[in-house]
Amino acid sequence: MKIKFKTLCAAIAVTAAASGCSNQFDNNYTSGINMQENIKLESKWDKVFPQSDKVNHSKVTFHNRYGVTLVADMYVPKNAQGKLPAIAVSGPFGAVKEQASGLYAQTLAQNGFVTIAFDPSFTGESGGMPRYVASPDINTEDFSAAVDYLSTNALVDPDKIGILGICGWGGMAVNAAAIDTRIKATVAATMYDMSRVTANGYFDSMDANGRYALKEQLNAQRTEDYKNGTYALAGGLPDVLPENAPQFVKDYYAYYKTSRGYHSRSLNSNGGWNKTSSLSFINMPILSYADEIKSPVLLIHGEKAHSRYFSEDTFKKLKGDNKELMIIPGANHTDLYDNFEKIPFDKIIKFYKDNLK
């Protein structure tokens, strides 16, 4: 069971063909055929939150620079005029856009922003094979791909684009802000540093020997997966919660395994990530250049969250007077998924309006 808890959410350029060439490969390249996958989109409203009558909702697709097609829910304020500021939202780690990220995106759209809540590569309705794998590089790129899409959308002012990451995607958002200068404002809510927690365990409790044992286990699983021709899943939350489960696992259960947040496409609600998905996070720290972010960053975390130290330590890395850490009294990790009494939407909205103008 410990292994399952560890792997839980957050728990856990195309160049043009050479001049003069005219073969079919080049035609495919320039027409964009190689950029898209055959994606099936759910047409009905299947979110875990009610639909707002203050925004227009639609499904959109775009691709990242690895050629993976990403699927997003777009929320646009009704009667919007002119080009608006925009925000791309994703997370939590192991969730889908029908859960917390969609709730954030819809709420922000009600307050004057064009927003998209997207499924990261290999998960939800988005493309990419194999399924249910995460990557510090590709998932950071997913945020920049969202910025690509928003920058070229007729409804959006390309100079007024922000991002918001929840849980493990909070760390990805900060990493994206460190590489993508088009991102003008970043919010990370109840963030995890997925590379740190994977390599060091919770509260940095894993030493080099423990890390080596983990690598042995994961690499042995690679052999089994290749032999079997399938990817074994690590498992999401248990269907029956053990009485001795840590409080934060009980909090996850209360969201992912109940009507409050359960979704059929959510990894955390069901079978979890591939067991070997953790490998790339062990020796690829995602926040190495966080101190070079020049744009504004707002980190929000619950006072009672087991993950609070991720935001506190990340804040120490950030430089400049346009960085802020906000601790929410009495809130745990998952309160910031969907609890309107705990999520400081007034603060978030003001932060974006002040910095996307």
Disulfide bonds with the S-S distance in Angstrom:
none
